[in-house]
């Protein structure tokens, strides 16, 4: 039962891991705002064209060992005004399915707002339902004061006051959703790691992603030529031993098509089953579209 609970709790994180690579680093020190990017991996250059448009939607099937564990979805909903800036709004969900959902239900919903021009995050909200655990979190990034302002409450206990905290951030910081869109704009090269600051409500971390190899990957959505990256998320995000791998299409779109998390409870895999998006670059293999 403990292994099942652990695997299904990972569902709530898979929507972040498969779509954003590394919420927190494996063993990196916290990055103070004035010290960001000193040393470590170089920042990758940004591609001249943004490889995504409003309406883009990814759907993933999530498996644990031989079990169907859940479904994860991410959608770029719209461009909207937020804090007097033009921002992208992205929603991401993860929910458990099948027999495992009967013993431990997961339904997590995330919403991110980040700048259209520089991709700096401005706000992320999280509605977490994992078994009996429920949390509603709002994290706002204020570039003027360089503070991340966190508010968290338990809707199961409305009589309990919300928790509030603040932490320092650089002028431009990523949340766990906007990080995906940032890295998709970058020119990735095998052997050249990339990094960027990420804040998830506590300290700001310099997240490093290793760009490892070019590989062909088979998913329910088709066969893709990909580039494999490895974020360092264990012993940090997961305080367990393990490794995480993400495969992005090796083209201008850099679609995240597969993730594998290898842990002591077994391997958790998220594979792309469907994508719906405005036409940018036609892939060599047909992709099911809505």
C-alpha positions in Angstrom: 0.0 0.0 0.0 2.9 2.3 0.8 4.4 1.8 -2.7 1.0 2.4 -4.3 0.6 5.6 -2.4 4.1 6.8 -3.3 3.5 6.0 -7.0 0.2 7.8 -7.1 1.6 10.8 -5.2 4.2 11.0 -7.9 1.3 11.5 -10.4 0.8 15.0 -9.0 4.5 15.6 -9.6 4.6 14.0 -13.0 2.6 16.8 -14.6 5.5 19.0 -13.5 8.3 16.6 -14.2 7.2 15.6 -17.6 6.4 19.2 -18.6 9.0 21.2 -16.8 12.0 18.8 -16.2 13.2 19.8 -12.8 11.2 21.6 -10.2 14.2 21.6 -7.9 17.8 20.5 -8.4 19.5 17.3 -7.3 22.2 18.9 -5.3 22.6 22.6 -6.2 22.9 25.4 -3.7 20.1 28.0 -3.5 20.7 30.9 -5.8 20.6 34.4 -4.2 19.1 37.0 -6.6 22.3 39.0 -6.9 24.4 35.9 -7.5 22.3 34.1 -10.2 24.2 32.3 -12.9 27.7 32.8 -11.4 29.5 29.6 -12.4 27.6 26.4 -13.3 26.3 25.6 -16.8 26.0 28.4 -19.3 22.6 29.8 -20.2 21.4 28.5 -23.6 20.6 30.9 -26.4 17.0 31.5 -27.2 15.7 30.4 -30.6 14.4 33.3 -32.8 10.9 31.8 -33.1 8.6 30.8 -30.3 7.7 27.1 -30.9 4.2 27.2 -29.3 0.9 28.9 -29.8 -2.4 29.4 -28.0 -4.4 26.2 -28.1 -1.5 23.8 -27.9 -2.5 20.8 -25.8 -0.5 17.7 -24.7 -2.0 14.6 -23.2 0.0 11.9 -21.5 -0.7 8.4 -20.2 1.1 7.6 -17.0 2.1 4.0 -16.0 3.7 2.5 -12.9 5.1 -1.0 -13.4 2.3 -2.9 -15.2 -0.5 -0.5 -14.0 -2.2 2.3 -15.8 -1.8 5.0 -13.2 -3.2 8.2 -14.6 -3.5 10.9 -17.3 -1.6 14.2 -17.4 -2.7 17.2 -19.6 -1.2 20.6 -20.4 -2.9 23.4 -22.4 -1.7 26.8 -23.4 -5.1 28.5 -22.9 -4.7 32.1 -23.9 -2.8 35.3 -24.0 -4.1 37.6 -21.3 -3.3 40.8 -19.4 -1.8 40.2 -16.0 -0.1 42.7 -13.8 -0.3 45.2 -16.7 1.7 42.8 -19.0 0.8 40.5 -21.8 1.1 36.9 -20.5 0.5 33.4 -21.5 -1.9 31.4 -19.4 -1.2 27.6 -19.1 -3.3 25.0 -17.3 -2.0 21.6 -16.4 -3.8 18.7 -14.7 -2.9 15.2 -13.4 -5.5 12.6 -12.3 -5.3 9.0 -11.4 -7.2 6.3 -13.3 -7.9 2.6 -13.2 -7.7 0.3 -10.2 -5.1 2.4 -8.4 -7.4 5.4 -8.4 -9.8 3.4 -6.2 -7.3 3.2 -3.4 -5.6 6.6 -3.8 -7.3 9.3 -5.8 -5.2 12.1 -7.4 -6.6 15.2 -9.0 -4.1 18.1 -9.3 -4.7 21.3 -11.2 -2.0 24.0 -11.9 -2.3 27.4 -13.6 0.7 29.5 -14.6 0.9 33.1 -16.0 4.2 34.1 -17.5 5.4 37.0 -19.8 5.0 36.7 -23.5 8.2 38.6 -24.2 10.7 37.3 -21.7 8.9 34.2 -20.2 9.4 35.4 -16.6 6.7 33.9 -14.4 4.2 36.2 -12.7 2.0 33.7 -10.9 1.3 30.1 -10.4 -1.7 28.5 -8.6 -2.0 24.8 -7.5 -5.1 22.9 -6.4 -3.9 19.6 -5.0 -6.1 16.6 -4.1 -4.0 13.5 -3.3 -5.9 10.9 -1.2 -7.1 12.8 1.9 -4.7 15.6 1.4 -5.9 18.9 -0.1 -4.1 22.2 -0.7 -4.8 25.4 -2.5 -1.6 27.4 -3.2 -1.1 30.8 -4.8 2.5 32.0 -5.6 3.0 35.5 -7.0 6.3 36.8 -8.2 6.9 40.6 -7.8 9.8 41.7 -10.0 9.8 45.2 -8.4 10.3 44.0 -4.8 12.1 40.8 -6.0 9.9 38.8 -3.7 8.0 35.5 -4.2 4.8 35.7 -2.1 3.2 32.4 -1.1 -0.3 31.8 0.3 -1.4 28.3 1.1 -4.6 27.0 2.7 -6.3 23.7 3.4 -9.9 23.8 2.0 -10.8 20.8 4.2 -10.2 23.1 7.2 -11.5 26.6 6.3 -11.3 27.6 9.9 -7.5 27.4 9.9 -5.8 30.6 8.7 -3.9 30.5 5.5 -0.1 30.2 5.7 1.9 33.2 4.2 5.6 33.4 3.4 8.0 35.5 1.2 11.3 34.7 -0.3 13.8 36.5 -2.5 13.9 36.0 -6.2 15.9 37.3 -9.2 14.3 39.9 -11.5 13.3 37.1 -13.8 12.4 33.7 -12.4 10.6 30.6 -13.6 7.8 28.6 -11.9 7.5 24.9 -12.4 5.3 25.3 -15.5 6.8 28.3 -17.2 10.2 26.5 -17.1 9.1 24.1 -19.8 8.2 26.9 -22.2 11.4 28.7 -21.5 13.6 25.7 -22.3 11.6 25.0 -25.5 12.8 28.4 -26.8 16.4 27.5 -26.3 18.9 26.0 -28.7 19.8 22.7 -27.1 23.1 20.9 -27.9 24.2 17.5 -26.7 26.9 17.8 -24.1 26.0 21.4 -23.2 23.9 21.7 -20.0 21.5 24.6 -19.5 20.3 26.3 -16.4 17.8 28.8 -15.2 16.4 30.0 -11.8 13.2 28.3 -10.5 11.2 29.2 -7.5 8.4 27.0 -6.1 7.6 29.0 -3.0 10.8 28.7 -1.0 14.4 29.4 -2.0 15.3 30.1 -5.6 17.3 27.3 -7.2 19.6 27.3 -10.2 18.2 24.3 -12.0 20.6 22.5 -14.3 19.4 20.2 -17.1 21.9 17.9 -18.8 21.5 17.5 -22.6 22.6 13.9 -23.1 21.8 12.2 -26.4 19.8 12.0 -29.6 17.4 9.0 -29.6 14.4 7.6 -31.5 11.4 7.2 -29.2 8.1 5.3 -29.7 5.0 6.6 -28.0 1.2 6.1 -28.5 1.3 9.3 -30.5 3.9 8.1 -32.9 7.6 7.7 -33.4 9.8 10.7 -32.8 13.4 11.7 -33.2 14.2 13.2 -29.8 16.9 14.6 -27.6 17.2 13.1 -24.1 17.7 15.4 -21.1 18.2 14.6 -17.5 17.2 17.0 -14.7 18.7 16.5 -11.3 15.5 16.2 -9.2 16.2 13.4 -6.7 17.5 14.0 -3.2 15.9 17.5 -3.7 12.4 17.3 -5.0 12.1 13.6 -4.3 14.1 12.9 -1.1 14.8 9.4 -2.5 17.4 7.8 -4.8 16.5 7.7 -8.4 17.0 9.2 -11.9 14.7 11.2 -14.2 14.9 11.4 -18.0 12.8 13.5 -20.4 12.7 13.2 -24.2 12.0 16.3 -26.4 11.5 16.2 -30.1 14.7 17.0 -31.9 13.3 19.9 -33.9 12.2 23.5 -33.5 9.1 22.6 -31.5 10.9 20.5 -28.8 7.7 18.8 -27.7 8.1 16.7 -24.5 7.0 13.3 -25.7 8.2 10.9 -22.9 9.4 10.9 -19.3 10.8 8.1 -17.1 11.4 8.3 -13.4 13.4 5.4 -12.0 12.9 5.0 -8.3 13.1 2.2 -5.7 9.3 1.6 -6.1 9.8 1.0 -9.8 9.7 2.9 -13.0 7.0 5.6 -13.7 6.6 6.5 -17.3 4.6 9.3 -18.9 4.1 8.9 -22.7 2.5 11.3 -25.2 -0.8 10.0 -26.4 -2.2 13.0 -28.2 -1.3 16.6 -29.2 -3.5 19.3 -30.5 -1.9 22.5 -31.7 -1.9 25.1 -34.4 0.4 24.1 -37.4 4.0 25.3 -37.1 6.3 22.6 -38.4 4.8 19.4 -39.8 6.4 16.3 -38.1 7.8 13.5 -40.2 5.3 11.1 -38.5 1.6 11.8 -38.3 0.3 12.9 -34.9 -3.3 12.3 -33.8 -5.1 15.6 -33.6 -8.4 16.6 -32.1 
